[in-house]
C-alpha cells in the first residue's frame, strides 16, 4: 500500500505537478470563496474563456502565453464594457455575446494550419509539463492573492454583506468589485498554463462551492476551500498516474466529485445538523 502511494512521487514531473496544483489550490480555493460570495462565477468563467483568442494568437506568433492571455482579457473587458452601455442589451447579455464571440474566434484561429502542435494544452492544460517559470508564477500568484485578500478582507465583507451601506462606511463597492475581478483575471492567467482554458474555472469555483456546503463562516470556508482543492488535486494526480487519464481533466473530475460527495452528505444530515454548519 505504501509503495502504491509513494510510487507516483518518484517521478520528477509528478513532484513538479504536485507543487503546481498545491499552489494553484491555495490561491484558487481562497479566491473562489469570494467569487462565490459575490456571485461572480459566471464572470470568472467568462474571463477564462475570453482569453482563448489571445492564447492562440500568442502560440501563432511565438509569444509568451501570459502576454497573449493578458491581451485577450483586456480586449474582452473593453468589449464587454462597450456592449453593456447599449440600453437594449444589458450587462449579462453583453457578457454572453462577447464571450461567445471571443470563444468562437479562438476556435477559428485554432483551426489555422499555422497553429503549432499542442493546441490541446491551451484548452486542457499540461500540469505534468510545468516549468520552473510556471512554478515561480504560481508561487507569486499565491503571495499576491493571499496578501491582497488579507488587506481587502474587511472591505470585501462590508460590500458583500451590505453593498448599499458600504459607501456610508467609506468603502467604494465599484473599487472592491474591480479589485476582486483583477485578482480573478490574474489567477486565470497563471493557472491556465497548468489547467488549460476550459478547466481553469474548476479550481476557482468547485472547491469554494464545496466548502460553501460545509460552512457559511468565511474564515472556515477559506481554509476548507484551499484544503479541498489540494486534496482533490492530489487525488486527480493519482488517478492520472494509475489510470492513464489526462491530469488536468482528472483533477477537474475529482473537484466535481468532492462537491457531489459533500452535497450528498449534507442532504443526508438532519436539518439541525445542517444548520450547525451555517
C-alpha positions in Angstrom: 0.0 0.0 0.0 2.8 2.4 0.9 4.5 1.5 -2.4 1.3 2.4 -4.3 1.0 5.7 -2.5 4.7 6.6 -2.9 5.4 5.4 -6.4 4.0 8.4 -8.3 6.1 10.8 -6.4 9.3 9.2 -7.5 8.7 10.8 -10.9 10.1 14.4 -11.1 7.3 15.5 -13.3 4.8 14.3 -10.7 6.6 16.2 -7.9 6.5 19.4 -10.0 2.9 18.9 -10.9 2.2 18.4 -7.2 3.8 21.7 -6.3 1.9 23.4 -9.0 -1.5 22.1 -8.0 -0.9 22.9 -4.3 0.0 26.4 -5.2 -3.0 26.8 -7.5 -5.2 25.1 -5.0 -4.3 27.6 -2.2 -4.8 30.6 -4.5 -7.9 29.3 -6.3 -9.5 28.0 -3.2 -9.2 31.2 -1.2 -10.1 33.4 -4.2 -13.0 31.2 -5.2 -14.8 31.8 -1.9 -15.1 35.5 -2.6 -16.1 34.7 -6.2 -19.0 32.5 -4.8 -19.8 35.1 -2.2 -20.0 37.9 -4.7 -21.9 35.7 -7.2 -19.2 36.2 -9.9 -19.0 32.6 -11.0 -20.2 33.4 -14.5 -17.8 36.4 -14.7 -14.9 34.2 -13.7 -15.9 31.6 -16.4 -16.2 34.4 -18.9 -12.8 35.7 -18.2 -11.3 32.3 -18.6 -13.0 31.6 -22.0 -12.5 35.1 -23.4 -8.7 34.9 -23.3 -8.6 31.9 -25.7 -8.1 34.1 -28.9 -5.1 35.7 -27.1 -3.6 32.4 -26.2 -3.9 31.0 -29.7 -2.6 34.3 -31.2 0.4 34.1 -28.9 1.0 30.5 -30.0 0.8 31.5 -33.6 3.2 34.4 -33.1 5.6 32.6 -30.9 4.9 34.9 -28.0 4.6 34.0 -24.2 1.1 32.7 -23.4 0.9 35.0 -20.5 1.2 38.0 -22.8 -1.4 36.7 -25.2 -3.8 35.8 -22.4 -3.4 39.3 -20.8 -4.2 41.0 -24.1 -7.2 38.7 -24.5 -8.6 39.6 -21.1 -8.1 43.3 -21.7 -9.9 43.1 -25.1 -12.7 41.2 -23.6 -13.1 43.7 -20.7 -13.3 46.6 -23.2 -15.7 44.8 -25.5 -18.0 43.9 -22.5 -17.9 47.5 -21.2 -18.8 48.9 -24.6 -21.6 46.4 -25.2 -23.0 46.9 -21.8 -23.5 50.6 -22.5 -26.2 49.7 -25.0 -29.5 50.1 -23.2 -31.3 47.3 -25.1 -28.6 44.7 -24.3 -27.9 44.8 -20.6 -24.7 43.6 -18.9 -25.4 39.9 -18.6 -26.4 39.7 -22.3 -23.3 41.7 -23.2 -21.1 39.3 -21.3 -22.7 36.3 -23.0 -22.4 37.8 -26.5 -18.8 39.0 -26.1 -17.6 35.8 -24.5 -19.3 33.6 -27.1 -17.9 35.7 -29.9 -14.3 35.5 -28.5 -14.5 31.8 -27.8 -15.7 31.3 -31.4 -12.9 33.5 -32.7 -10.4 31.5 -30.6 -11.6 28.2 -32.1 -11.4 29.6 -35.7 -7.9 30.8 -35.0 -7.1 27.4 -33.6 -8.2 25.7 -36.9 -5.5 27.6 -38.8 -2.8 25.3 -40.3 -0.2 27.5 -38.9 -1.1 26.7 -35.3 1.7 24.8 -33.7 1.1 21.3 -32.3 -0.1 21.2 -28.7 -3.3 23.2 -29.0 -4.9 20.7 -26.6 -2.6 22.1 -24.0 -4.1 25.6 -24.4 -7.6 24.1 -23.9 -6.9 21.5 -21.2 -3.5 22.4 -19.9 -0.5 20.3 -19.2 0.1 20.2 -15.5 2.6 17.4 -15.9 4.7 19.7 -18.1 5.1 22.7 -15.8 8.4 24.5 -15.9 10.4 26.4 -13.3 8.9 29.6 -14.6 5.4 28.2 -14.2 6.1 27.3 -10.6 7.6 30.7 -9.9 4.5 32.4 -11.4 2.2 30.1 -9.3 4.2 31.0 -6.1 4.0 34.7 -6.9 0.3 34.3 -7.5 -0.2 32.7 -4.1 1.7 35.5 -2.4 -0.2 38.2 -4.3 -3.7 36.7 -3.8 -3.2 35.9 -0.1 -1.7 39.3 0.6 -4.4 41.2 -1.4 -7.3 39.2 0.2 -5.8 39.8 3.7 -5.6 43.6 3.0 -9.1 43.7 1.5 -10.8 41.3 3.9 -12.7 44.0 5.8 -13.8 45.8 2.6 -14.8 42.6 1.0 -17.0 41.7 3.9 -18.6 45.1 4.1 -19.5 45.2 0.4 -20.5 41.6 0.3 -22.9 41.8 3.3 -24.4 45.3 2.7 -23.5 46.9 -0.6 -26.0 49.7 -0.1 -24.5 50.9 3.2 -20.9 50.4 2.2 -20.4 53.9 0.9 -21.5 55.3 4.2 -18.7 53.3 5.8 -16.1 54.7 3.4 -15.9 51.7 1.1 -16.5 52.0 -2.6 -18.3 48.9 -3.9 -17.1 49.5 -7.5 -13.5 49.6 -6.5 -13.8 46.4 -4.4 -15.5 44.7 -7.3 -12.8 45.8 -9.7 -10.0 44.7 -7.4 -11.6 41.3 -7.0 -12.0 40.8 -10.8 -8.4 41.8 -11.3 -7.3 39.1 -8.9 -9.5 36.6 -10.7 -8.0 37.6 -14.0 -4.5 37.2 -12.6 -5.4 33.8 -11.2 -6.8 32.7 -14.5 -3.7 33.9 -16.4 -1.4 31.9 -14.2 -3.5 28.8 -13.8 -4.4 28.5 -17.5 -0.9 27.2 -18.3 -1.3 24.2 -16.0 -5.1 23.5 -16.2 -6.0 25.0 -19.6 -8.6 27.4 -20.8 -11.5 25.1 -20.3 -10.6 23.6 -16.9 -9.1 26.6 -15.1 -12.5 27.6 -13.7 -12.8 24.3 -11.9 -10.1 25.2 -9.4 -11.7 28.6 -8.8 -15.4 27.5 -8.4 -15.6 23.9 -7.4 -13.5 24.0 -4.1 -15.3 27.1 -2.9 -18.8 25.7 -3.8 -17.9 22.5 -1.9 -16.7 24.5 1.1 -19.9 26.5 1.0 -21.9 23.3 1.6 -19.8 22.6 4.7 -19.7 26.0 6.4 -21.1 29.6 6.0 -18.3 31.2 8.1 -15.9 32.9 5.7 -12.8 32.1 7.7 -13.6 28.4 7.8 -14.7 28.5 4.2 -11.4 29.9 3.0 -9.4 27.2 4.8 -11.8 24.4 3.7 -11.7 25.5 0.1 -7.9 25.5 -0.1 -7.8 22.1 1.6 -10.4 20.6 -0.7 -8.6 22.0 -3.8 -5.3 20.5 -2.7 -6.7 17.1 -1.7 -8.8 16.8 -4.9 -5.8 17.8 -7.0 -3.6 15.1 -5.4 -6.4 12.5 -5.9 -6.5 13.7 -9.6 -2.8 13.1 -10.0 -3.1 9.6 -8.5 -6.0 8.9 -10.9 -4.0 10.2 -13.9 -0.9 8.2 -12.9 -2.6 4.8 -12.4 -5.5 5.1 -14.9 -3.5 6.9 -17.6 -6.0 9.7 -17.9 -5.3 13.4 -18.6 -4.0 15.1 -15.5 -6.0 18.3 -15.8 -9.2 16.6 -16.6 -8.6 14.1 -13.7 -8.1 17.0 -11.3 -11.3 18.7 -12.5 -13.2 15.4 -12.2 -12.0 15.0 -8.6 -13.1 18.5 -7.7 -16.6 17.9 -9.1 -16.6 14.5 -7.2 -15.8 16.3 -4.0 -18.7 18.6 -4.5 -21.1 15.8 -5.2 -19.9 13.9 -2.1 -20.3 17.0 0.1 -23.8 17.7 -1.4 -24.9 14.1 -0.8 -23.6 14.1 2.8 -25.3 17.4 3.5 -28.6 16.1 2.1 -28.5 13.1 4.4 -27.8 15.1 7.5 -30.7 16.1 9.7 -31.8 19.8 9.3 -30.5 20.6 12.8 -27.0 19.3 11.8 -27.1 21.3 8.5 -28.0 24.4 10.5 -25.0 23.9 12.7 -22.6 24.3 9.7 -24.1 27.8 9.0 
